[in-house]
Amino acid sequence: MHSPSAAQQPVSTSSSHPKGLYVLFATEMWERFSYYGMRALLILYMTQALVFDKEYSSLIYGNYTSLVYLTPLLGGYVADRYWGNRRSILVGGLMMALGQFALFFSASMYTAGQATAPQTQLLLFMLGLGLLIFGNGFFKPNISSMVGSLYPVGDNRIDSAYTIFYMGINLGAFFSPLVCGTLGNTGNPEDFKWGFLAAGIGMLIGSLTFELFKNKYVITATGEALGAKPEQAVAHSPVVPVGTDAPVRAETIDQPAGKSFASKLPMLIGLFVVVYALIAWLMSYDWVGAFVFAAMIVTPVAVLADNSITPRERQKIYVILILSFFVIFFWGAFEQAGASLTFFADEQTDRQLGSYTVPASYFQSANALFIILFAPVFALIWTLMGKRGIEPSSPLKMSIGLMFLAIGYLIIAFGVKGVDASTKVSMFWLITMYLMHTFGELCLSPIGLALVNKLAPLRFASLLMAVWFLATAAGNKFAGVLSALYPEPGKPAPSFVGFEITGLYEFFMIFVFLSAAASLVLFLIYRKLTQMMAEPVVAAA
């Protein structure tokens, strides 16, 4: 429930935005610069400097990116109950800067021609990843939540504010692989340290920007400080990020969940332990992966176990859970960008532009650039179709998004068909694939996110957003599992559900089939899902 003073705030008709928005814009831009700059180098650093093979590097990559999507659940909780947004952002930013500097020191220990990495180099590497994972958890959900808080309740500028904030995200994501890649991805493993150092400096700039200007500009419409330490525990849901980093504020939980939930907690804990142990065994004791997938299975059970859920609410929850399942397949294929597709860019893409060799890390800027260029186009398309009454429903849009993903992989699969491992193919194939993947992202990610906010019952808003979040984490872990199947010369051909991967064509066709099959199944059921989403029409008395 909103306070009376907040509820009485007038709806603004001004087109200008508070200066606090641009403080948050700059802070988030530098944080994304840090994250994507490091990610552009991560898989290359592991294979070229730490001398990991592609399979093990993919395992580490999947663990890292999946945990990055889990820790904001912890960070949002701590901020809500104890620290507040401001302290959480400062602690998270400094932790991430320290993580980048730990990677810098790890990379500084590389010596030319080393067959294995020394133990200290490996420890610093793992320390850096751990600091980045937990720092992101404290930073990410809290800065996103502050954007909407800059405006009075009902202010009509909030949508455009999030659009501006989202552009900051993508500006950081666009420039960071170019800067960090230029410094670190030179072809000499000794230079990786400079890319990590740049990422760490970027994170410090973001944290310093926030600290210098927060008291003056990051304030409410009535001039009160935003994100201060909470006076007492408040039962509201945190804002959490998703795959596209689009910020979302869940509604305040104004009703408690059913009392029966507490009595079922021991059963749910027992179920989690059993599922966790089974998945760990199936995944050859990959404990991180088992935790992510077990949480993805048990959390929906925890929601549905509540006896207070009405039949209508249960229908809406089923829609969220079904679409979350398809999201795993989308991110599992899409997030190859930082893993197998970086291998491909580095080893089998002709990156010569005249006398200049384009660093493999540069290609990770393509998605952010295409989002900046085409997000307004897609928004316009949906608006025009809506005015004509032909706008696709959200599940259909998501099906289209998965098909764009399949088309992207089909393009690159044909680009490498019949090409041996010693031949490099044109950059055209990789860039065109990234364009199709961006179209897919614009059809699926923001659409699905808005749908969760719309359908989730208020008292389950946090838990169902956590399910969506877990699906993104599971998708990132799945991406690492699939990247480990990347064929390496001189090693036995890997296989996937009985399908032998003898070359890159077969490898990329896995993603074609997975994405196309998910798209087709979702297309076959989208009408039913749309009916389940629709509010019943109440006849006039």
C-alpha positions as CSV (number, residue, x, y, z in Angstrom):
1,M,0.0,0.0,0.0
2,H,1.4,3.4,-0.9
3,S,1.7,6.1,1.7
4,P,-0.9,8.9,1.5
5,S,1.7,11.5,0.6
6,A,2.9,9.4,-2.3
7,A,-0.6,8.7,-3.5
8,Q,-1.4,12.4,-3.6
9,Q,1.5,13.2,-5.9
10,P,0.3,14.7,-9.2
11,V,1.0,12.9,-12.4
12,S,3.6,14.8,-14.2
13,T,3.1,16.2,-17.7
14,S,6.7,17.3,-18.1
15,S,8.8,15.7,-20.8
16,S,12.1,16.3,-18.9
17,H,13.5,13.8,-16.5
18,P,15.1,14.3,-13.0
19,K,18.9,14.5,-13.1
20,G,19.0,11.5,-10.9
21,L,18.1,9.4,-13.9
22,Y,21.3,10.4,-15.7
23,V,23.3,9.6,-12.6
24,L,21.8,6.1,-12.6
25,F,22.3,5.9,-16.4
26,A,26.0,6.6,-16.1
27,T,26.5,4.3,-13.1
28,E,24.8,1.4,-14.9
29,M,26.6,2.1,-18.2
30,W,30.0,1.8,-16.5
31,E,28.9,-1.3,-14.6
32,R,27.8,-2.9,-17.9
33,F,31.0,-1.8,-19.5
34,S,32.9,-3.7,-16.7
35,Y,30.7,-6.8,-17.0
36,Y,30.7,-7.2,-20.8
37,G,34.3,-6.1,-21.2
38,M,35.4,-8.9,-18.8
39,R,33.0,-11.4,-20.4
40,A,34.4,-10.7,-23.9
41,L,37.8,-11.9,-22.7
42,L,36.8,-14.6,-20.2
43,I,36.6,-17.7,-22.4
44,L,39.7,-16.6,-24.3
45,Y,41.7,-16.0,-21.1
46,M,40.8,-19.5,-19.8
47,T,41.8,-21.3,-23.0
48,Q,44.9,-19.2,-24.0
49,A,46.4,-18.1,-20.6
50,L,45.1,-20.6,-18.0
51,V,45.5,-23.4,-20.6
52,F,42.1,-24.9,-19.9
53,D,40.6,-27.0,-22.7
54,K,37.3,-25.8,-24.3
55,E,35.1,-28.3,-22.3
56,Y,36.4,-27.2,-18.9
57,S,36.3,-23.5,-19.9
58,S,32.7,-23.9,-21.0
59,L,31.9,-25.5,-17.7
60,I,33.4,-22.5,-15.8
61,Y,31.7,-20.0,-18.1
62,G,28.3,-21.6,-17.6
63,N,28.7,-21.7,-13.8
64,Y,29.8,-18.0,-13.7
65,T,27.0,-16.6,-15.9
66,S,24.3,-18.7,-14.2
67,L,25.4,-17.6,-10.7
68,V,25.5,-14.0,-11.8
69,Y,21.7,-14.4,-12.4
70,L,21.1,-16.0,-9.0
71,T,22.9,-13.7,-6.5
72,P,20.6,-10.7,-7.1
73,L,17.9,-12.6,-5.3
74,L,20.2,-12.5,-2.2
75,G,21.2,-8.9,-2.9
76,G,17.6,-7.7,-3.2
77,Y,16.7,-9.4,0.0
78,V,19.6,-7.9,2.0
79,A,18.9,-4.4,0.6
80,D,15.2,-4.6,1.4
81,R,15.7,-5.8,5.0
82,Y,19.0,-4.4,6.2
83,W,21.2,-2.2,4.0
84,G,19.0,-0.2,1.6
85,N,19.8,0.4,-2.1
86,R,22.6,2.9,-1.6
87,R,24.8,0.8,0.6
88,S,24.2,-2.3,-1.4
89,I,25.2,-0.5,-4.7
90,L,28.4,0.8,-3.1
91,V,29.3,-2.6,-1.6
92,G,28.4,-4.4,-4.8
93,G,30.3,-1.9,-7.0
94,L,33.5,-2.1,-4.9
95,M,33.3,-6.0,-4.8
96,M,33.1,-6.1,-8.6
97,A,36.0,-3.7,-9.0
98,L,38.0,-5.9,-6.6
99,G,37.0,-8.9,-8.7
100,Q,38.2,-7.3,-11.9
101,F,41.5,-6.4,-10.2
102,A,41.9,-9.9,-8.9
103,L,41.6,-11.1,-12.6
104,F,44.2,-8.4,-13.5
105,F,46.6,-9.8,-11.0
106,S,45.8,-13.4,-12.1
107,A,46.5,-12.4,-15.7
108,S,49.7,-10.6,-14.7
109,M,51.2,-13.9,-13.5
110,Y,51.1,-15.5,-17.0
111,T,54.4,-16.4,-18.4
112,A,54.9,-17.1,-22.1
113,G,54.7,-20.8,-23.0
114,Q,53.4,-22.1,-19.7
115,A,51.9,-25.5,-20.0
116,T,49.7,-25.2,-16.9
117,A,48.8,-22.2,-14.8
118,P,50.4,-21.8,-11.4
119,Q,48.2,-22.4,-8.3
120,T,48.2,-18.7,-7.3
121,Q,47.1,-17.6,-10.7
122,L,44.2,-20.0,-10.5
123,L,43.3,-18.9,-7.0
124,L,43.2,-15.3,-8.0
125,F,41.1,-16.2,-11.0
126,M,38.5,-18.0,-8.9
127,L,38.6,-15.2,-6.3
128,G,37.9,-12.7,-9.0
129,L,34.9,-14.6,-10.3
130,G,33.5,-15.0,-6.8
131,L,33.7,-11.3,-6.1
132,L,32.1,-10.5,-9.4
133,I,29.2,-12.9,-8.8
134,F,28.4,-11.6,-5.3
135,G,29.1,-8.0,-6.2
136,N,26.7,-8.2,-9.1
137,G,24.1,-9.6,-6.6
138,F,24.3,-6.5,-4.4
139,F,24.6,-4.0,-7.2
140,K,22.3,-5.1,-10.0
141,P,18.8,-5.3,-8.5
142,N,19.2,-2.2,-6.4
143,I,20.2,0.2,-9.1
144,S,17.3,-1.0,-11.3
145,S,14.8,-0.5,-8.6
146,M,15.8,3.2,-8.0
147,V,14.8,4.3,-11.5
148,G,11.1,4.2,-11.0
149,S,11.4,5.5,-7.5
150,L,12.6,8.9,-8.9
151,Y,9.1,9.6,-10.0
152,P,5.8,10.2,-8.3
153,V,3.2,7.4,-8.4
154,G,1.5,7.3,-11.7
155,D,4.0,9.6,-13.4
156,N,3.7,9.1,-17.2
157,R,7.5,9.6,-17.7
158,I,8.4,6.2,-16.1
159,D,8.3,4.2,-19.4
160,S,10.6,6.6,-21.2
161,A,12.9,6.7,-18.1
162,Y,13.4,2.9,-18.3
163,T,14.0,3.3,-22.1
164,I,16.7,5.8,-21.4
165,F,18.2,3.6,-18.7
166,Y,18.1,0.6,-21.0
167,M,20.1,2.6,-23.6
168,G,22.8,3.2,-21.0
169,I,23.0,-0.6,-20.5
170,N,23.5,-1.2,-24.2
171,L,26.0,1.7,-24.6
172,G,28.1,0.1,-22.0
173,A,27.7,-3.4,-23.5
174,F,28.6,-2.0,-27.0
175,F,31.8,-0.1,-26.1
176,S,33.3,-2.5,-23.6
177,P,34.3,-5.4,-25.9
178,L,35.8,-2.8,-28.2
179,V,37.9,-1.1,-25.5
180,C,38.7,-4.2,-23.4
181,G,39.2,-6.3,-26.5
182,T,41.6,-3.8,-28.0
183,L,43.7,-3.8,-24.9
184,G,43.5,-7.4,-23.9
185,N,42.7,-9.5,-27.0
186,T,45.8,-8.7,-29.0
187,G,46.9,-12.3,-29.8
188,N,49.4,-12.2,-27.0
189,P,48.1,-13.9,-23.8
190,E,50.3,-11.5,-21.7
191,D,48.0,-8.6,-22.6
192,F,44.7,-10.0,-21.1
193,K,45.6,-8.2,-17.9
194,W,45.1,-4.8,-19.5
195,G,41.6,-5.7,-20.6
196,F,40.7,-6.8,-17.0
197,L,42.3,-3.6,-15.7
198,A,40.2,-1.5,-18.0
199,A,37.1,-3.3,-16.8
200,G,38.0,-2.7,-13.2
201,I,38.7,1.0,-13.8
202,G,35.3,1.3,-15.5
203,M,33.6,-0.2,-12.4
204,L,35.4,2.2,-10.2
205,I,34.2,5.1,-12.4
206,G,30.6,3.9,-12.1
207,S,30.8,3.6,-8.3
208,L,32.5,7.0,-7.9
209,T,29.8,8.6,-10.1
210,F,27.1,7.2,-7.9
211,E,28.8,8.2,-4.7
212,L,29.5,11.8,-5.8
213,F,26.1,12.6,-7.1
214,K,23.6,10.4,-5.2
215,N,22.9,12.8,-2.3
216,K,22.2,15.8,-4.6
217,Y,20.3,14.1,-7.5
218,V,19.2,10.6,-6.6
219,I,16.2,11.8,-4.6
220,T,12.4,11.5,-4.7
221,A,10.1,14.0,-6.3
222,T,9.7,15.6,-2.9
223,G,13.5,15.8,-2.3
224,E,14.0,12.9,0.0
225,A,17.0,10.6,-0.3
226,L,16.3,7.4,-2.3
227,G,17.5,4.0,-1.2
228,A,18.4,4.8,2.4
229,K,18.7,2.0,5.0
230,P,15.2,0.7,5.7
231,E,13.8,1.6,9.1
232,Q,12.3,-1.8,9.4
233,A,11.6,-5.0,7.5
234,V,9.1,-4.3,4.7
235,A,7.2,-7.1,3.0
236,H,7.7,-6.0,-0.6
237,S,9.4,-7.6,-3.6
238,P,12.7,-6.5,-5.0
239,V,13.3,-5.4,-8.5
240,V,15.4,-8.0,-10.3
241,P,17.2,-7.9,-13.6
242,V,16.7,-10.4,-16.4
243,G,18.6,-11.6,-19.5
244,T,18.4,-8.4,-21.3
245,D,19.1,-6.4,-18.2
246,A,15.7,-4.6,-18.6
247,P,14.7,-3.4,-15.1
248,V,11.4,-4.3,-13.7
249,R,9.7,-3.4,-10.4
250,A,7.4,-6.0,-9.1
251,E,4.3,-4.8,-7.2
252,T,4.1,-4.6,-3.4
253,I,3.0,-7.8,-1.9
254,D,-0.1,-6.8,0.0
255,Q,-1.3,-10.2,1.0
256,P,0.5,-13.0,2.8
257,A,0.8,-16.4,1.1
258,G,-1.3,-19.2,2.4
259,K,-0.5,-20.4,5.9
260,S,-0.3,-23.9,4.6
261,F,3.0,-23.1,2.9
262,A,5.0,-23.1,6.2
263,S,3.8,-26.5,7.0
264,K,5.0,-27.8,3.6
265,L,8.5,-26.3,4.0
266,P,10.1,-29.5,5.3
267,M,8.6,-31.5,2.4
268,L,10.0,-28.9,-0.1
269,I,13.4,-28.9,1.5
270,G,13.5,-32.7,1.3
271,L,12.3,-32.6,-2.3
272,F,15.1,-30.1,-3.2
273,V,17.8,-32.4,-1.6
274,V,16.5,-35.4,-3.5
275,V,16.3,-33.5,-6.8
276,Y,19.7,-31.9,-6.2
277,A,21.4,-35.2,-5.5
278,L,19.8,-36.9,-8.6
279,I,20.7,-34.0,-11.0
280,A,24.3,-33.9,-9.5
281,W,24.6,-37.6,-10.2
282,L,23.3,-37.2,-13.8
283,M,25.6,-34.3,-14.4
284,S,28.7,-36.1,-13.1
285,Y,28.7,-34.1,-9.9
286,D,28.5,-30.7,-11.4
287,W,27.4,-29.2,-8.1
288,V,26.7,-25.7,-9.4
289,G,24.7,-26.9,-12.3
290,A,22.8,-29.3,-10.1
291,F,21.9,-26.4,-7.7
292,V,20.6,-24.2,-10.6
293,F,18.5,-26.9,-12.2
294,A,17.1,-28.2,-8.9
295,A,16.1,-24.7,-7.9
296,M,14.4,-24.3,-11.2
297,I,12.4,-27.5,-10.6
298,V,11.5,-27.1,-6.9
299,T,10.7,-23.4,-6.8
300,P,7.6,-23.7,-9.1
301,V,6.5,-26.7,-6.9
302,A,6.8,-24.3,-3.9
303,V,4.5,-21.8,-5.5
304,L,1.9,-24.3,-6.6
305,A,1.9,-26.0,-3.1
306,D,0.2,-23.0,-1.6
307,N,-3.5,-23.9,-0.9
308,S,-4.6,-20.2,-1.1
309,I,-4.1,-20.1,-4.9
310,T,-7.4,-19.6,-6.6
311,P,-8.2,-21.6,-9.9
312,R,-7.8,-18.3,-11.9
313,E,-4.5,-17.5,-10.3
314,R,-3.3,-21.1,-10.9
315,Q,-4.0,-20.7,-14.6
316,K,-1.9,-17.6,-14.8
317,I,0.9,-19.2,-12.8
318,Y,0.9,-22.2,-15.2
319,V,1.4,-19.7,-18.1
320,I,4.4,-18.2,-16.4
321,L,5.9,-21.6,-15.6
322,I,5.4,-22.9,-19.2
323,L,6.9,-19.9,-20.8
324,S,9.8,-20.0,-18.3
325,F,10.6,-23.5,-19.6
326,F,10.9,-22.2,-23.1
327,V,13.2,-19.4,-21.9
328,I,15.8,-21.9,-20.8
329,F,16.2,-23.1,-24.5
330,F,16.4,-19.5,-25.7
331,W,19.2,-18.4,-23.4
332,G,20.9,-21.8,-23.7
333,A,21.4,-21.0,-27.4
334,F,21.6,-17.2,-27.3
335,E,24.4,-17.1,-24.6
336,Q,26.8,-19.0,-26.8
337,A,28.0,-15.5,-27.7
338,G,30.5,-15.5,-24.8
339,A,31.4,-19.2,-25.2
340,S,31.4,-21.3,-28.3
341,L,30.8,-18.4,-30.7
342,T,33.9,-16.7,-29.3
343,F,35.8,-19.9,-30.1
344,F,34.4,-19.7,-33.6
345,A,35.2,-16.0,-34.0
346,D,38.8,-16.6,-32.7
347,E,39.7,-19.7,-34.7
348,Q,37.5,-20.0,-37.8
349,T,36.4,-16.5,-38.8
350,D,38.3,-14.4,-41.3
351,R,38.8,-11.3,-39.3
352,Q,41.0,-9.4,-41.7
353,L,39.9,-5.9,-42.7
354,G,42.8,-4.9,-45.0
355,S,45.9,-5.1,-42.9
356,Y,43.9,-4.9,-39.6
357,T,42.9,-8.1,-37.7
358,V,39.6,-7.6,-35.9
359,P,39.9,-9.0,-32.3
360,A,37.5,-11.9,-31.7
361,S,36.1,-10.1,-28.7
362,Y,34.7,-7.3,-30.9
363,F,31.9,-9.5,-32.1
364,Q,30.3,-9.4,-28.7
365,S,29.5,-5.7,-29.4
366,A,27.2,-6.7,-32.3
367,N,24.1,-7.6,-30.2
368,A,24.2,-4.3,-28.2
369,L,24.6,-2.3,-31.4
370,F,21.7,-4.0,-33.1
371,I,19.5,-3.5,-30.0
372,I,20.2,0.2,-30.0
373,L,19.4,0.3,-33.7
374,F,16.3,-2.0,-33.8
375,A,14.6,-1.7,-30.4
376,P,12.7,1.4,-31.5
377,V,11.8,-0.3,-34.8
378,F,10.3,-3.3,-33.0
379,A,8.4,-1.0,-30.6
380,L,7.0,0.9,-33.6
381,I,6.0,-2.4,-35.3
382,W,4.1,-3.6,-32.2
383,T,2.4,-0.3,-31.9
384,L,1.3,-0.1,-35.5
385,M,0.1,-3.7,-35.4
386,G,-1.8,-3.0,-32.2
387,K,-3.6,-0.1,-33.7
388,R,-4.8,-2.4,-36.5
389,G,-5.8,-5.1,-34.1
390,I,-3.3,-7.6,-35.5
391,E,-0.5,-7.5,-32.9
392,P,0.6,-11.1,-32.0
393,S,-0.1,-12.3,-28.4
394,S,2.9,-12.5,-26.1
395,P,3.3,-16.3,-26.4
396,L,3.3,-16.0,-30.2
397,K,5.9,-13.2,-30.1
398,M,8.1,-15.5,-28.0
399,S,7.6,-18.3,-30.5
400,I,8.7,-16.0,-33.2
401,G,11.8,-15.0,-31.1
402,L,12.8,-18.6,-30.8
403,M,12.4,-19.1,-34.6
404,F,14.7,-16.0,-35.2
405,L,17.2,-17.8,-33.0
406,A,17.0,-21.0,-35.1
407,I,17.3,-19.0,-38.4
408,G,20.5,-17.3,-37.0
409,Y,22.1,-20.7,-36.3
410,L,20.9,-22.1,-39.7
411,I,22.7,-19.2,-41.5
412,I,26.0,-19.9,-39.7
413,A,25.6,-23.7,-40.1
414,F,25.4,-23.3,-43.9
415,G,28.3,-20.9,-43.7
416,V,30.6,-23.6,-42.3
417,K,29.1,-26.6,-44.1
418,G,31.8,-28.5,-46.0
419,V,34.5,-26.2,-44.6
420,D,37.4,-28.0,-42.9
421,A,39.0,-26.9,-39.6
422,S,41.9,-25.1,-41.3
423,T,39.6,-22.8,-43.4
424,K,38.3,-19.5,-42.1
425,V,34.9,-18.2,-43.2
426,S,33.7,-14.6,-43.8
427,M,32.6,-12.4,-40.9
428,F,29.3,-12.0,-42.8
429,W,28.0,-15.3,-41.4
430,L,28.7,-14.4,-37.7
431,I,27.4,-10.8,-38.0
432,T,24.2,-11.9,-39.8
433,M,23.6,-14.6,-37.1
434,Y,23.9,-12.0,-34.4
435,L,21.4,-9.8,-36.2
436,M,18.9,-12.6,-36.2
437,H,19.6,-13.3,-32.6
438,T,18.9,-9.7,-31.7
439,F,15.6,-9.9,-33.5
440,G,14.8,-13.0,-31.4
441,E,15.8,-11.3,-28.2
442,L,13.5,-8.3,-28.9
443,C,10.6,-10.6,-29.6
444,L,11.1,-12.7,-26.5
445,S,13.0,-11.2,-23.5
446,P,11.2,-7.9,-22.8
447,I,7.8,-9.4,-23.8
448,G,8.2,-12.3,-21.4
449,L,9.3,-10.1,-18.6
450,A,6.3,-7.8,-18.9
451,L,4.1,-10.8,-19.0
452,V,5.4,-12.1,-15.7
453,N,4.7,-8.8,-14.0
454,K,1.2,-8.7,-15.5
455,L,0.2,-12.3,-14.6
456,A,1.8,-12.9,-11.2
457,P,-0.6,-12.7,-8.3
458,L,0.6,-9.9,-6.0
459,R,1.5,-12.1,-3.1
460,F,3.6,-14.3,-5.3
461,A,5.2,-11.5,-7.4
462,S,8.7,-12.0,-5.9
463,L,8.6,-15.8,-6.1
464,L,7.4,-15.9,-9.7
465,M,9.9,-13.3,-10.7
466,A,12.5,-15.6,-9.1
467,V,11.2,-18.4,-11.3
468,W,11.8,-16.3,-14.4
469,F,15.2,-15.3,-13.0
470,L,16.0,-19.0,-12.3
471,A,15.0,-19.8,-15.9
472,T,17.6,-17.3,-17.1
473,A,20.2,-18.8,-14.8
474,A,19.3,-22.3,-16.0
475,G,19.6,-21.1,-19.6
476,N,23.0,-19.7,-19.0
477,K,24.2,-22.9,-17.3
478,F,22.7,-24.9,-20.3
479,A,24.7,-22.6,-22.6
480,G,27.9,-23.7,-20.8
481,V,26.9,-27.4,-21.1
482,L,26.2,-27.1,-24.8
483,S,29.4,-25.0,-25.5
484,A,31.4,-27.9,-24.0
485,L,30.3,-29.9,-27.1
486,Y,32.3,-27.7,-29.4
487,P,34.4,-30.0,-31.5
488,E,38.2,-29.9,-31.0
489,P,40.7,-31.4,-33.5
490,G,42.5,-34.4,-32.1
491,K,39.8,-35.1,-29.5
492,P,37.0,-37.7,-29.7
493,A,33.9,-36.4,-31.3
494,P,31.4,-35.4,-28.7
495,S,27.7,-36.4,-28.9
496,F,24.4,-34.9,-27.9
497,V,21.4,-37.3,-27.2
498,G,23.0,-39.8,-29.6
499,F,23.9,-37.2,-32.3
500,E,27.6,-37.3,-33.1
501,I,29.2,-33.9,-33.5
502,T,32.0,-34.4,-36.1
503,G,32.3,-30.8,-37.1
504,L,31.0,-27.2,-36.7
505,Y,28.1,-27.9,-39.1
506,E,26.7,-30.6,-36.8
507,F,27.5,-28.4,-33.7
508,F,25.5,-25.5,-35.0
509,M,22.6,-27.7,-36.2
510,I,22.0,-28.7,-32.6
511,F,21.0,-25.1,-31.8
512,V,18.9,-25.0,-35.0
513,F,16.9,-28.1,-33.9
514,L,16.6,-27.1,-30.3
515,S,15.4,-23.6,-31.1
516,A,13.1,-24.6,-33.9
517,A,11.6,-27.4,-31.9
518,A,10.9,-25.1,-29.0
519,S,9.4,-22.5,-31.3
520,L,7.2,-25.0,-33.0
521,V,5.9,-26.5,-29.7
522,L,5.2,-23.0,-28.4
523,F,3.4,-22.1,-31.6
524,L,1.2,-25.1,-31.3
525,I,0.1,-24.2,-27.8
526,Y,0.2,-20.3,-27.9
527,R,-3.6,-20.0,-28.5
528,K,-4.3,-22.1,-25.4
529,L,-1.8,-20.0,-23.4
530,T,-3.4,-16.8,-24.7
531,Q,-6.8,-18.0,-23.5
532,M,-5.4,-18.9,-20.1
533,M,-4.0,-15.4,-19.8
534,A,-7.1,-13.5,-20.8
535,E,-9.4,-12.1,-18.2
536,P,-12.9,-13.5,-18.2
537,V,-15.5,-11.1,-19.6
538,V,-18.0,-10.1,-17.0
539,A,-21.5,-9.5,-18.3
540,A,-23.1,-6.2,-17.4
541,A,-25.8,-6.4,-14.8
